[in-house]
Amino acid sequence: MAHLLLLLLFLSLSLLPLLSLSATDTFVYGGCTQLRYSPNSGYESNLNSLLTSLVNSATYTSYNNYTFQASTPQDALYGLYQCRADLSMPDCATCIARAVTQLGALCSDTCGGALQLEGCYVKYDNSTFLGVEDKTVVLKKCGPSVGYEVEAMARRDAVLAAIVGSSGAYRVGGSGKVQGVAQCVGDLSGSECQDCVAEAIGRLKSDCGTADFGDMFLGKCYARYSTHGPPVFSKAHHDKFGGDGEKTFAIIIGLLAGVALLIIFLVFIRKIFQGSGK
C-alpha cells in the first residue's frame, strides 16, 4: 500500500509543472533560415554556448541578448530571449528552456532560427539583428467575426487606443471582458517600440475587423486582443519567486502532508486489526 501511495505521489508531482505551465509553453510560431553550418565548426560551438547562456540567464532576468564574435564573419553569432513580463522567474526559466529545446529540434544545423511560445521568445542568427527595428508581419491570426457589436467593438477600440497611448515595453489594458496586450522585444528603444506597437495595433484593427480576437506578431513586437475571453493578461510581474512557482510549491506541500496523514491512518488501522486478531 505504501509503495502504491508513493508511486501515485511521484506521478502527481511529475505532472505539476506541466499543468502550471500549460498556458505559457504553447507553440505560437517558429522558423529557420535556409543557411546551414558545418558539424564541429566554430559556429556550432558558439551556438551551443549561446543556447546554454540563454537558459542560464533566464533564471534571473526576463530579457537578455548575446553577441559571439569569431575570427571569421561566418562564425559570428547573435541571439536573444525574452519572457512575457507578467511571468515569474521560475516560469520564465522553464519557458526559455522548453523554447530552446524545441528550437534545437526545429532548426537543427541551421544558422538562424526563431521560436515564439505563449510565454517567451528566442531568436539567434549569424547576421546581426540586435537593436534593429523590424515591423515585418510574422504571424496574423483573426478569430471569427461577431458582427459589429457596438459595445464590444467600442471597448476593443478604446483598449487598443489606451495601449498605443501608454509607454513601456509591456502594455496591458482591459474593459469588461475585452482584454488587450502588447510587448516589444527588449533591444528596441522607446520610440522604436512605440512605432512598432502602433503598427501592430493598426494592422489588427484593419485586418481583423470585427473578429472576436486578434493576434498580430511583427518582427520585434506583438499586439493581441480578445473581446469575449476571460482575462488572460496581467501587469508586469517583478517578484522573483511569485506566481505559479509558489502555487506549485504549495500544492506539493499539501500533497506531502495528505499522503503522510493517510499513511499514519493506515498504520493505525493495521495495528487495531492486528490487536483484534490476537
FENJOPE-V625072 format. One record per pair of residues at least 4 apart in sequence whose ideal C-beta (glycine too) atoms are under 6 Angstrom apart, sorted by the first residue. I is the first residue (numbers start at 0). J is the second residue. Records with the same first field share a line. If there is no record, write none. Layout:
I=J  J
//
This chain:
4=258
8=258
11=254
14=18
15=247
16=20
19=243  247
20=24  93
22=117
23=90  94  117  118
24=94  97  116
25=117
27=115
28=115  138
29=105  114
30=113
31=106  109  112
32=109  110  111
34=110
35=108  109
36=40  42  43  110
41=69  74
42=74
45=67  76
49=65  76  78  123
50=99
52=56  65
53=80  99
54=95  96  99
56=63
57=91  92  95
58=92
61=82  91
62=81  185
64=79  129  186
65=78
66=77
67=76
68=75
69=74  75
75=125
76=125
77=124  127  129
78=123
79=122
80=95  121
81=120  184  185
82=86  91  119
83=118
84=169  235
85=233  235  236
86=90  91  118
87=236  241  242  244
88=239
89=244
90=243
94=116  118  119
95=119
98=114  116  119  121
101=105  114
102=106  112  114  121
106=112
110=125
111=124
113=122
114=121
115=120
124=128
129=186
130=186
132=191  219
133=218  219
134=195  198  217
135=218
137=216
138=216
139=215
140=214
141=207  210  213
142=210  211  212
143=211
144=209  210
145=209  211
147=152  209
148=152
151=226
154=174  175  177
155=177  224  226
158=172  174  177  179
159=179  200
161=172
162=170  172  179  181
163=197  200
165=170
168=183  192
169=182  235
170=181
171=180  232
172=179
173=178
176=227
177=226
178=225  230  232
179=224
180=223  232
181=196  222
183=187  192  195  220
184=219
187=191  192  219
195=219  220
196=220
199=215  217  220  222
200=222
202=206  215
203=207  213  215  222
207=213
211=226  227
212=225
213=224
214=223
215=222
216=221
241=245
243=247
//
